[in-house]
């Protein structure tokens, strides 16, 4: 709903911010005798005689100045005037009508907006100071005597403003509409999207960045609801905004964000998330607006399996402060997936306007006193959050059931009390139990050694009674030949895949899927090397480690496999290839998954090296057996275990 807007303007140091604070009933704007303290625009909601409206405080207008900051303040005030329904010109009785007052009044007369003239600092009651009649010379009608300090005359001032408001039924007409601001850097397809939605060329579309200069409002209705789409000018970096018209366009785009219900943050799929995209998204986030991240020009991206999901993760990583915002991939040129946009707009708008009906007590109905909420002074244990109370209607602060030590500074509008991917203290308490479950399941699964199963149940012999005495693929091949190798390889690969995928799914609920995968792989290796079902005598786990690496980081696993094959092909030393192939695992996992998974993969490498210590000794003494493909199976093979 678009409420009436009242802009408070005037030259510096006439009491605009004091009057703003008095009208909104809160000290939102800084009040200081020094001119120029208020530089940006500040909005607040106000109610008078049953009408709700917005008021905006502006910096002082200095009509003739070369100072860059004062020029910026004047531009901000001009923008507020353009957007306002009523303008309140604040002057002061002490100085009378100044040349600056006259120039500001002329500016307002040219704007054709309704103007209410307020003469401030008339703090005494009783007879009106005769000096007030001087302000009739401004040509703005009857001046209203007010005292921003004491509140005298503010009722008369608001009554005068209400006379110029649009009828209430006009407000009600907009109440059914959802205001949607389409924002983004230049040339990402904002106007193309609006034209596609409207079915007509409502705004000019060009490959030249900066074609759209003004914020264009257009009403649109379909089966999903009623909307007002606002196509805005592209927002460049400040260092590149040198055109005066473009400066006003950017300021109007920022105003459109402030007045919108939902922001569509447009991103070019070819460029990904740039630094400017993060700044633009930050404007919507800081304004507390419901937002949707729209990745446009998806038809121009070369796609492979998983391309969309990979880019979704990249977008959420680069815009981690907006992890609550859904991501939609569209093409404004072809119309791909644009139909889904309306459902998302309705969803995020409903979520942002959701109200929590009063405090909700915990299930046990007990907890610390309210004054101790989130308090851990003097080393006491942090309080448990038992109740949630929402004080404002838009953009609720959702606090999940927390226990432990939540930091109130990390609570974000529309999000959670903890950043994306990091579990809360309450959920973190589940992690040890989940890791224990993964460890037991993976270890027992790893104990199903393929070489032992194939030798016992196919050949009715135990592979560990022959050759090197371990349950490895090489020893199996040396003892039984090629028949049965498929059973050995299939069993060891399958058990690793099951354990690693399960570990990722379980820990994925805590935002640590990669950690769960590597941890499960390590436990499978332990089970394979020390199988509880077969007297703790197994293989060396190389095949399990390689399978885990291919799942966790396929590029790293592929490079490791190529190193293994290359070294074995060149030297015939399987043990050397196994060790060298494993050494790159921590580096690749670190780059792909982070520190903790890399540390776990390092433990896997250490385990492999320890199991190959005898092979390393023989390699150093040049007595290691080489792999041979002779049919005579009585030849000695390297007792490497996969």
ROVO-55095 format. One record per residue (C-alpha): x, y, z. Coordinates in Angstrom, 1 decimal. Example, Ala and Ser with C-alpha at 12.3 -4.5 7.8 and 13.67 -1.06 7.14 Angstrom:
BEGIN
east 12.3	north -4.5	up 7.8
east 13.7	north -1.1	up 7.1
//
This chain:
BEGIN
east 0.0	north 0.0	up 0.0
east 1.3	north 3.5	up -1.0
east 0.7	north 5.9	up 1.9
east 0.7	north 9.7	up 1.5
east 4.2	north 11.2	up 1.9
east 4.9	north 14.5	up 3.6
east 8.4	north 16.0	up 3.0
east 9.9	north 18.4	up 5.5
east 12.2	north 20.9	up 3.7
east 13.8	north 24.2	up 4.4
east 17.2	north 25.9	up 4.6
east 19.7	north 24.6	up 7.1
east 19.3	north 24.9	up 10.9
east 15.6	north 26.0	up 11.1
east 14.5	north 23.0	up 13.2
east 13.4	north 20.5	up 10.5
east 14.8	north 17.4	up 12.4
east 13.4	north 18.6	up 15.7
east 9.9	north 18.9	up 14.1
east 10.4	north 15.5	up 12.4
east 11.1	north 13.9	up 15.7
east 8.2	north 15.6	up 17.4
east 5.7	north 14.5	up 14.7
east 6.8	north 10.8	up 14.6
east 7.1	north 10.7	up 18.4
east 10.6	north 9.3	up 18.4
east 14.1	north 10.7	up 18.2
east 15.1	north 9.3	up 14.9
east 16.8	north 12.3	up 13.4
east 20.0	north 13.8	up 14.8
east 19.3	north 17.3	up 16.2
east 22.2	north 19.7	up 16.5
east 22.6	north 23.5	up 16.2
east 25.3	north 23.0	up 13.5
east 23.9	north 23.5	up 10.0
east 24.1	north 20.4	up 7.7
east 23.9	north 17.7	up 10.3
east 21.1	north 15.9	up 8.4
east 22.4	north 14.9	up 5.0
east 20.4	north 11.9	up 3.8
east 16.6	north 11.5	up 3.8
east 15.1	north 9.8	up 6.9
east 11.6	north 8.2	up 6.8
east 9.1	north 7.5	up 9.6
east 5.5	north 6.5	up 9.9
east 3.0	north 8.9	up 11.4
east -0.7	north 8.9	up 12.1
east -3.2	north 11.7	up 12.5
east -7.0	north 11.7	up 12.7
east -7.1	north 8.1	up 11.6
east -4.9	north 8.6	up 8.5
east -1.5	north 6.9	up 8.4
east 1.2	north 8.5	up 6.3
east 5.0	north 8.8	up 5.9
east 7.1	north 11.8	up 6.7
east 10.6	north 12.4	up 5.4
east 13.2	north 14.6	up 7.0
east 15.7	north 16.1	up 4.5
east 19.0	north 18.0	up 4.7
east 18.9	north 21.7	up 4.6
east 18.6	north 23.3	up 1.2
east 21.3	north 25.8	up 0.4
east 20.1	north 27.3	up -2.9
east 23.5	north 28.8	up -3.9
east 26.5	north 26.8	up -3.0
east 29.5	north 25.1	up -4.6
east 30.0	north 22.8	up -1.6
east 29.7	north 19.2	up -2.8
east 28.0	north 17.9	up 0.4
east 25.5	north 20.8	up 0.3
east 24.8	north 20.1	up -3.4
east 24.1	north 16.5	up -2.5
east 21.8	north 17.6	up 0.3
east 19.9	north 19.8	up -2.1
east 19.5	north 16.9	up -4.6
east 18.2	north 14.6	up -1.8
east 15.7	north 17.3	up -0.8
east 14.6	north 17.7	up -4.5
east 14.1	north 14.0	up -4.7
east 11.9	north 14.0	up -1.6
east 9.9	north 17.0	up -3.0
east 9.3	north 15.1	up -6.3
east 8.0	north 12.0	up -4.5
east 5.9	north 13.9	up -1.8
east 2.2	north 14.4	up -1.8
east 2.6	north 17.4	up 0.5
east 5.6	north 19.6	up 1.3
east 6.1	north 21.3	up 4.6
east 8.5	north 24.3	up 4.3
east 10.0	north 25.1	up 7.7
east 11.3	north 28.6	up 8.4
east 12.1	north 30.3	up 11.7
east 10.7	north 33.4	up 13.4
east 14.1	north 34.6	up 14.7
east 15.7	north 35.4	up 11.3
east 12.6	north 36.3	up 9.5
east 12.4	north 35.8	up 5.7
east 15.9	north 35.3	up 4.3
east 17.0	north 35.2	up 0.7
east 17.5	north 31.4	up 1.1
east 13.9	north 31.1	up 2.3
east 12.7	north 33.0	up -0.8
east 14.7	north 30.8	up -3.2
east 13.4	north 27.6	up -1.6
east 9.8	north 28.9	up -1.8
east 10.3	north 29.6	up -5.5
east 11.6	north 26.1	up -5.9
east 8.5	north 24.7	up -4.3
east 6.2	north 26.9	up -6.3
east 7.8	north 25.5	up -9.5
east 7.2	north 22.0	up -8.3
east 3.4	north 22.5	up -8.4
east 3.1	north 20.5	up -5.1
east 0.9	north 21.5	up -2.2
east 2.9	north 23.4	up 0.3
east 2.2	north 24.1	up 4.0
east 4.3	north 26.9	up 5.5
east 5.5	north 26.4	up 9.0
east 7.2	north 29.1	up 11.1
east 9.2	north 27.4	up 13.8
east 10.6	north 28.5	up 17.1
east 7.5	north 30.3	up 18.2
east 7.8	north 28.8	up 21.7
east 5.7	north 31.3	up 23.6
east 1.9	north 31.0	up 24.0
east -0.6	north 33.7	up 23.9
east -0.4	north 36.6	up 21.4
east 1.2	north 35.6	up 18.1
east 4.5	north 37.3	up 17.3
east 3.8	north 40.0	up 14.7
east 6.9	north 38.9	up 12.8
east 4.9	north 35.9	up 11.4
east 3.1	north 38.2	up 8.9
east 6.4	north 38.8	up 7.1
east 6.2	north 35.2	up 5.8
east 3.1	north 36.0	up 3.7
east 5.7	north 37.5	up 1.3
east 6.7	north 33.9	up 0.3
east 3.4	north 33.5	up -1.6
east 2.7	north 30.1	up 0.0
east -0.5	north 30.9	up 1.9
east -1.1	north 31.3	up 5.6
east 1.9	north 30.6	up 7.8
east 1.3	north 28.2	up 10.7
east 3.1	north 29.0	up 14.0
east 4.8	north 25.9	up 15.5
east 7.2	north 25.1	up 18.2
east 9.2	north 21.9	up 17.4
east 10.5	north 21.9	up 21.0
east 7.2	north 22.1	up 22.8
east 4.9	north 20.8	up 20.1
east 2.8	north 23.9	up 19.9
east 0.9	north 24.2	up 16.6
east 1.8	north 20.7	up 15.3
east -1.9	north 19.7	up 15.3
east -2.8	north 22.7	up 13.1
east 0.2	north 21.8	up 10.9
east -1.0	north 18.2	up 10.4
east -4.6	north 19.3	up 9.8
east -3.3	north 21.5	up 7.0
east -1.4	north 18.6	up 5.5
east -4.4	north 16.3	up 5.7
east -6.4	north 18.7	up 3.6
east -4.0	north 18.0	up 0.6
east -3.9	north 14.2	up 1.0
east -5.6	north 12.1	up -1.7
east -8.9	north 10.6	up -0.7
east -8.8	north 7.5	up 1.5
east -10.4	north 5.4	up -1.2
east -7.4	north 6.2	up -3.4
east -5.2	north 4.7	up -0.8
east -7.5	north 1.7	up -0.6
east -7.2	north 1.2	up -4.3
east -3.5	north 0.8	up -4.0
east -3.8	north -1.3	up -0.9
east -4.7	north -4.3	up -3.1
east -1.6	north -3.9	up -5.1
east 1.9	north -5.3	up -4.4
east 4.6	north -2.8	up -5.3
east 7.5	north -4.6	up -7.0
east 10.7	north -2.7	up -7.6
east 13.0	north -4.1	up -10.3
east 16.5	north -3.1	up -9.4
east 20.0	north -4.0	up -10.6
east 23.1	north -2.6	up -12.3
east 22.7	north -1.2	up -15.9
east 21.9	north -3.5	up -18.8
east 20.9	north -6.6	up -16.9
east 17.4	north -6.8	up -18.5
east 15.2	north -4.9	up -16.0
east 13.2	north -3.1	up -18.7
east 13.0	north -6.3	up -20.8
east 11.5	north -8.2	up -17.9
east 8.9	north -5.5	up -17.2
east 8.0	north -5.3	up -20.9
east 7.6	north -9.1	up -21.0
east 5.3	north -9.1	up -18.0
east 3.2	north -6.3	up -19.3
east 3.1	north -7.7	up -22.8
east 4.0	north -4.4	up -24.3
east 7.0	north -2.1	up -24.8
east 6.2	north 0.1	up -21.8
east 9.8	north 1.1	up -21.3
east 12.6	north 1.6	up -23.8
east 15.0	north -1.4	up -24.1
east 18.5	north -0.9	up -25.5
east 21.9	north -2.5	up -25.1
east 23.2	north 0.9	up -24.1
east 23.6	north 1.0	up -20.3
east 21.6	north 3.8	up -18.7
east 18.7	north 3.9	up -21.2
east 16.1	north 4.0	up -18.4
east 16.5	north 7.3	up -16.6
east 13.3	north 7.5	up -14.5
east 11.5	north 5.0	up -12.2
east 8.4	north 3.9	up -14.2
east 5.3	north 2.7	up -12.3
east 2.9	north 0.4	up -14.1
east -0.1	north -1.4	up -12.8
east -0.6	north -5.0	up -13.8
east -3.2	north -7.7	up -12.9
east -3.3	north -11.4	up -13.6
east -4.6	north -14.6	up -12.0
east -2.0	north -14.4	up -9.3
east -2.9	north -10.9	up -8.0
east -2.5	north -7.2	up -8.5
east 0.9	north -5.6	up -8.9
east 2.6	north -2.3	up -9.4
east 5.9	north -2.9	up -11.3
east 8.5	north -0.2	up -10.9
east 11.3	north -0.3	up -13.5
east 14.3	north 1.6	up -12.2
east 17.4	north 3.0	up -13.6
east 20.5	north 0.9	up -13.4
east 22.6	north 1.7	up -10.3
east 26.3	north 2.1	up -11.1
east 29.3	north 2.5	up -8.8
east 29.4	north 6.1	up -7.5
east 32.8	north 6.7	up -9.2
east 31.1	north 6.1	up -12.6
east 28.0	north 8.2	up -12.0
east 29.2	north 11.6	up -13.5
east 26.1	north 12.6	up -15.3
east 23.7	north 14.9	up -13.3
east 20.6	north 13.3	up -14.8
east 21.9	north 9.8	up -14.0
east 22.5	north 10.9	up -10.4
east 18.9	north 11.8	up -10.0
east 17.9	north 8.5	up -11.7
east 20.0	north 6.5	up -9.2
east 18.4	north 8.4	up -6.3
east 14.9	north 7.7	up -7.7
east 15.8	north 4.0	up -7.9
east 16.8	north 4.1	up -4.3
east 13.5	north 5.8	up -3.4
east 11.7	north 3.1	up -5.3
east 13.4	north 0.5	up -3.1
east 12.2	north 2.4	up 0.0
east 8.6	north 2.5	up -1.2
east 8.4	north -1.1	up -2.6
east 7.0	north -4.2	up -0.9
east 9.1	north -6.6	up -2.9
east 12.5	north -6.1	up -4.7
east 13.5	north -8.1	up -7.7
east 17.3	north -8.0	up -7.7
east 18.4	north -8.6	up -11.3
east 21.7	north -10.3	up -12.0
east 23.4	north -11.1	up -15.3
east 23.9	north -14.8	up -15.5
east 27.0	north -14.3	up -17.7
east 28.7	north -12.1	up -15.2
east 27.6	north -13.9	up -12.0
east 27.4	north -11.8	up -8.8
east 29.7	north -8.7	up -9.1
east 30.7	north -6.3	up -6.4
east 28.1	north -3.8	up -7.6
east 25.4	north -6.5	up -7.4
east 26.2	north -7.1	up -3.7
east 25.9	north -3.3	up -3.0
east 22.6	north -3.1	up -4.8
east 21.3	north -6.2	up -2.9
east 22.5	north -4.6	up 0.3
east 20.2	north -1.6	up -0.3
east 17.2	north -3.9	up -0.4
east 18.5	north -5.9	up 2.6
east 19.1	north -2.8	up 4.7
east 15.7	north -1.4	up 3.8
east 14.2	north -4.6	up 5.2
east 12.5	north -5.5	up 1.9
east 11.3	north -8.9	up 0.8
east 13.6	north -9.8	up -2.0
east 14.0	north -12.3	up -4.9
east 17.3	north -12.8	up -6.6
east 16.5	north -13.0	up -10.3
east 19.3	north -14.4	up -12.5
east 18.5	north -13.2	up -16.0
east 19.9	north -14.1	up -19.5
east 20.0	north -17.8	up -18.5
east 19.4	north -18.6	up -22.2
east 22.9	north -17.3	up -23.0
east 24.7	north -19.6	up -20.6
east 26.4	north -22.8	up -21.7
east 24.8	north -25.5	up -19.6
east 26.0	north -28.9	up -18.3
east 24.5	north -31.2	up -15.8
east 24.3	north -29.4	up -12.5
east 25.1	north -25.9	up -13.9
east 22.0	north -24.3	up -12.4
east 22.6	north -25.8	up -8.9
east 26.3	north -24.8	up -9.0
east 25.4	north -21.2	up -9.8
east 22.7	north -21.1	up -7.2
east 25.3	north -22.1	up -4.6
east 27.7	north -19.4	up -6.0
east 25.0	north -16.7	up -5.8
east 24.0	north -17.7	up -2.2
east 27.7	north -17.7	up -1.3
east 28.4	north -14.3	up -2.7
east 25.1	north -12.9	up -1.3
east 25.4	north -14.8	up 2.0
east 23.8	north -11.9	up 3.9
east 20.6	north -12.6	up 1.9
east 20.5	north -16.4	up 2.3
east 16.7	north -16.0	up 3.0
east 16.0	north -14.7	up -0.5
east 14.9	north -17.3	up -3.2
east 16.9	north -17.5	up -6.4
east 15.1	north -17.8	up -9.8
east 16.8	north -18.4	up -13.2
east 14.9	north -16.7	up -16.0
east 15.3	north -15.4	up -19.5
east 13.4	north -12.1	up -20.1
east 14.0	north -12.6	up -23.8
east 12.4	north -16.0	up -24.2
east 10.1	north -15.8	up -21.1
east 11.7	north -18.9	up -19.6
east 10.4	north -19.5	up -16.0
east 9.0	north -15.9	up -15.7
east 5.6	north -17.4	up -14.9
east 7.1	north -18.6	up -11.6
east 8.0	north -15.1	up -10.6
east 4.4	north -14.2	up -9.5
east 4.2	north -17.1	up -7.1
east 7.5	north -16.2	up -5.6
east 6.5	north -12.5	up -5.3
east 3.3	north -13.5	up -3.4
east 5.2	north -15.9	up -1.2
east 8.0	north -13.5	up -0.1
east 5.5	north -10.6	up 0.4
east 3.3	north -12.8	up 2.6
east 6.4	north -13.9	up 4.6
east 7.6	north -10.3	up 5.1
east 4.2	north -9.2	up 6.4
east 3.6	north -12.1	up 8.7
east 2.8	north -11.3	up 12.2
east 3.6	north -13.4	up 15.2
east 0.5	north -13.3	up 17.5
east 2.1	north -12.5	up 20.8
east 4.7	north -14.3	up 22.8
east 4.8	north -18.1	up 22.5
east 5.9	north -19.9	up 25.6
east 8.1	north -22.9	up 25.4
east 6.6	north -26.4	up 25.7
east 7.7	north -26.8	up 29.3
east 6.4	north -23.3	up 30.2
east 9.5	north -22.6	up 32.2
east 12.5	north -20.5	up 31.7
east 14.5	north -17.6	up 33.1
east 12.9	north -14.3	up 34.0
east 12.4	north -11.9	up 31.0
east 15.2	north -9.5	up 32.3
east 17.7	north -12.3	up 32.0
east 16.8	north -13.1	up 28.4
east 20.0	north -13.5	up 26.3
east 22.1	north -12.4	up 29.2
east 25.3	north -14.2	up 30.3
east 26.9	north -11.6	up 32.6
east 29.2	north -12.7	up 35.4
east 30.0	north -16.0	up 33.7
east 26.5	north -17.4	up 34.1
east 25.2	north -19.8	up 31.6
east 23.4	north -18.0	up 28.7
east 19.6	north -17.9	up 29.0
east 17.4	north -20.2	up 26.9
east 15.2	north -18.3	up 24.5
east 11.6	north -19.1	up 25.5
east 9.4	north -16.4	up 23.9
east 9.2	north -14.4	up 20.7
east 7.5	north -11.0	up 20.5
east 7.2	north -9.1	up 17.3
east 6.8	north -5.4	up 17.7
east 6.4	north -4.3	up 14.1
east 4.3	north -5.6	up 11.2
east 6.7	north -5.8	up 8.3
east 9.8	north -8.0	up 8.0
east 9.5	north -10.0	up 11.2
east 12.6	north -11.3	up 13.0
east 12.3	north -15.0	up 13.0
east 14.0	north -16.7	up 15.9
east 14.0	north -20.5	up 15.8
east 14.0	north -22.4	up 19.1
east 17.4	north -21.5	up 20.4
east 19.4	north -22.6	up 23.4
east 23.0	north -21.8	up 24.1
east 24.5	north -18.4	up 23.3
east 22.8	north -16.6	up 20.3
east 24.3	north -13.3	up 19.5
east 21.5	north -10.7	up 19.1
east 23.7	north -8.7	up 16.7
east 23.5	north -11.6	up 14.2
east 19.7	north -11.7	up 14.0
east 18.7	north -10.5	up 10.5
east 15.4	north -9.4	up 9.1
east 13.5	north -12.3	up 7.5
east 16.3	north -14.7	up 8.3
east 17.7	north -16.7	up 11.1
east 19.8	north -16.0	up 14.2
east 22.8	north -17.6	up 12.6
east 24.4	north -17.2	up 9.1
east 23.6	north -19.5	up 6.3
east 25.5	north -22.8	up 6.6
east 26.3	north -22.5	up 10.3
east 24.2	north -24.4	up 12.7
east 22.8	north -22.8	up 15.8
east 24.0	north -23.8	up 19.2
east 20.8	north -25.9	up 19.7
east 21.3	north -27.7	up 16.5
east 25.1	north -28.0	up 17.1
east 24.3	north -30.2	up 20.1
east 23.0	north -32.8	up 17.7
east 26.3	north -33.0	up 15.8
east 28.2	north -35.4	up 18.1
east 25.3	north -37.9	up 18.0
east 25.1	north -37.7	up 14.2
east 28.8	north -38.2	up 13.8
east 28.7	north -41.2	up 16.1
east 25.9	north -42.7	up 14.0
east 27.8	north -42.1	up 10.8
east 30.9	north -43.6	up 12.4
east 29.2	north -46.9	up 13.5
east 27.3	north -47.3	up 10.3
east 30.3	north -46.6	up 8.0
east 32.7	north -48.7	up 10.0
east 30.4	north -51.8	up 10.0
east 29.7	north -51.3	up 6.3
east 33.4	north -51.0	up 5.6
east 33.9	north -54.4	up 7.3
east 32.2	north -56.1	up 4.4
east 35.6	north -56.7	up 2.6
east 35.1	north -57.7	up -1.0
east 38.2	north -59.8	up -1.3
east 37.3	north -61.9	up 1.8
east 33.7	north -62.3	up 0.6
east 34.7	north -63.4	up -2.9
east 37.4	north -65.8	up -1.7
east 35.3	north -67.5	up 0.9
east 32.0	north -67.7	up -0.9
east 33.1	north -68.1	up -4.5
east 36.4	north -70.0	up -4.2
east 35.8	north -71.4	up -0.7
east 39.2	north -70.3	up 0.5
east 40.4	north -67.3	up 2.5
east 42.6	north -64.9	up 0.5
east 44.5	north -64.0	up 3.7
east 45.9	north -67.5	up 3.9
east 47.9	north -66.9	up 0.7
east 50.5	north -64.5	up -0.6
east 51.1	north -61.4	up 1.4
east 48.3	north -62.4	up 3.8
east 46.1	north -59.3	up 3.4
east 42.6	north -59.0	up 2.0
east 43.6	north -56.7	up -0.9
east 42.8	north -56.6	up -4.6
east 46.4	north -57.3	up -5.6
east 46.7	north -60.3	up -3.3
east 43.4	north -61.6	up -4.5
east 44.5	north -61.3	up -8.1
east 47.8	north -63.0	up -7.4
east 45.9	north -65.9	up -5.7
east 42.8	north -66.4	up -7.7
east 43.4	north -64.6	up -11.0
east 41.0	north -62.3	up -12.9
east 37.8	north -64.3	up -12.0
east 36.1	north -62.7	up -9.0
east 37.7	north -59.3	up -9.4
east 34.4	north -57.7	up -10.3
east 32.9	north -58.9	up -7.0
east 35.8	north -57.4	up -5.1
east 35.8	north -54.1	up -6.9
east 32.0	north -53.8	up -6.9
east 31.6	north -54.6	up -3.2
east 34.3	north -52.1	up -2.1
east 33.0	north -49.3	up -4.3
east 29.4	north -49.9	up -3.5
east 29.9	north -49.9	up 0.3
east 31.9	north -46.6	up 0.1
east 29.3	north -44.9	up -2.1
east 26.5	north -45.9	up 0.3
east 28.4	north -44.7	up 3.4
east 29.7	north -41.4	up 1.9
east 26.3	north -40.4	up 0.4
east 24.6	north -41.2	up 3.7
east 27.1	north -39.2	up 5.7
east 26.6	north -36.2	up 3.3
east 22.8	north -36.4	up 3.7
east 22.9	north -36.7	up 7.5
east 25.4	north -33.8	up 8.0
east 23.8	north -31.8	up 5.3
east 21.0	north -31.1	up 7.7
east 23.6	north -29.2	up 9.7
east 25.1	north -27.4	up 6.8
east 28.2	north -29.6	up 6.7
east 27.6	north -32.2	up 4.0
east 31.2	north -32.3	up 2.8
east 32.4	north -32.9	up 6.3
east 30.0	north -35.8	up 6.7
east 31.1	north -37.3	up 3.4
east 34.8	north -37.3	up 4.2
east 34.2	north -38.5	up 7.8
east 32.1	north -41.4	up 6.5
east 34.9	north -42.3	up 4.0
east 37.5	north -42.3	up 6.7
east 35.3	north -44.7	up 8.8
east 34.7	north -47.0	up 5.8
east 38.5	north -47.2	up 5.4
east 38.9	north -48.1	up 9.1
east 36.3	north -50.8	up 8.7
east 37.9	north -52.1	up 5.5
east 41.4	north -52.2	up 7.1
east 40.2	north -53.6	up 10.5
east 37.0	north -55.5	up 9.8
east 35.2	north -56.5	up 13.0
east 33.5	north -59.5	up 11.1
east 36.9	north -61.0	up 10.1
east 39.2	north -60.8	up 13.0
east 40.3	north -57.2	up 12.2
east 42.5	north -58.4	up 9.3
east 41.6	north -56.6	up 6.1
east 43.1	north -54.6	up 3.3
east 44.7	north -51.2	up 3.0
east 41.7	north -49.1	up 1.8
east 43.1	north -47.5	up -1.3
east 40.0	north -48.2	up -3.4
east 37.7	north -46.9	up -0.7
east 39.7	north -43.7	up -0.4
east 39.7	north -43.1	up -4.2
east 35.9	north -43.7	up -4.4
east 35.3	north -41.3	up -1.5
east 37.5	north -38.7	up -3.2
east 35.7	north -38.9	up -6.5
east 32.4	north -38.3	up -4.7
east 33.6	north -35.4	up -2.5
east 35.6	north -33.6	up -5.2
east 35.4	north -35.2	up -8.6
east 38.2	north -33.1	up -10.2
east 40.5	north -34.0	up -7.3
east 39.6	north -37.6	up -7.5
east 40.1	north -37.7	up -11.2
east 43.6	north -36.1	up -10.9
east 44.5	north -38.6	up -8.1
east 43.4	north -41.5	up -10.3
east 45.4	north -40.3	up -13.3
east 48.5	north -39.9	up -11.1
east 48.0	north -43.4	up -9.8
east 47.6	north -44.9	up -13.3
east 50.5	north -42.9	up -14.7
east 53.0	north -43.9	up -12.0
east 51.9	north -47.6	up -12.1
east 52.2	north -47.6	up -15.9
east 55.6	north -46.0	up -15.8
east 57.2	north -47.8	up -12.9
east 55.0	north -50.9	up -12.2
east 55.0	north -50.0	up -8.5
east 51.4	north -50.0	up -7.3
east 52.4	north -48.9	up -3.8
east 54.2	north -45.8	up -5.2
east 51.2	north -44.9	up -7.4
east 48.8	north -45.3	up -4.4
east 50.8	north -43.0	up -2.1
east 51.5	north -40.3	up -4.7
east 47.9	north -40.3	up -5.9
east 46.6	north -39.9	up -2.3
east 49.0	north -37.0	up -1.4
east 47.0	north -34.4	up -3.5
east 43.7	north -35.2	up -1.7
east 44.0	north -32.7	up 1.2
east 44.9	north -29.9	up -1.2
east 42.0	north -30.6	up -3.6
east 39.5	north -31.1	up -0.8
east 40.6	north -27.9	up 0.9
east 40.0	north -25.9	up -2.3
east 36.6	north -27.6	up -2.9
east 35.1	north -28.1	up 0.5
east 37.0	north -26.1	up 3.2
east 39.3	north -26.7	up 6.1
east 37.5	north -29.4	up 8.2
east 36.9	north -31.8	up 5.3
east 40.6	north -31.3	up 4.2
east 41.8	north -32.1	up 7.7
east 39.8	north -35.4	up 7.7
east 41.1	north -36.2	up 4.2
east 44.6	north -35.7	up 5.7
east 43.9	north -38.4	up 8.3
east 42.9	north -40.7	up 5.4
east 46.3	north -40.1	up 3.7
east 48.1	north -40.7	up 7.0
east 46.2	north -43.9	up 7.4
east 47.2	north -45.0	up 3.9
east 50.9	north -44.1	up 4.4
east 51.0	north -46.0	up 7.7
east 49.6	north -49.1	up 6.1
east 52.2	north -48.8	up 3.3
east 55.2	north -48.3	up 5.6
east 56.6	north -51.7	up 4.7
east 56.2	north -50.9	up 1.0
east 57.9	north -47.6	up 1.5
east 60.9	north -49.4	up 3.1
east 61.2	north -51.8	up 0.2
east 60.9	north -48.9	up -2.3
east 63.8	north -47.2	up -0.6
east 65.9	north -50.4	up -0.7
east 64.8	north -51.0	up -4.3
east 63.4	north -54.4	up -3.3
east 59.7	north -53.6	up -4.0
east 58.0	north -56.1	up -6.3
east 56.6	north -54.7	up -9.6
east 53.2	north -55.4	up -10.9
east 53.2	north -58.1	up -13.6
east 50.4	north -59.2	up -15.9
east 51.8	north -62.6	up -16.5
east 49.4	north -65.5	up -16.5
east 51.7	north -67.5	up -14.1
east 50.1	north -66.5	up -10.8
east 52.9	north -68.0	up -8.8
east 55.0	north -64.9	up -9.6
east 55.3	north -62.4	up -6.8
east 53.1	north -59.3	up -6.9
east 53.2	north -56.1	up -5.0
east 51.0	north -56.8	up -2.0
east 49.3	north -53.5	up -2.5
east 45.6	north -53.4	up -1.4
east 43.0	north -51.3	up -3.1
//
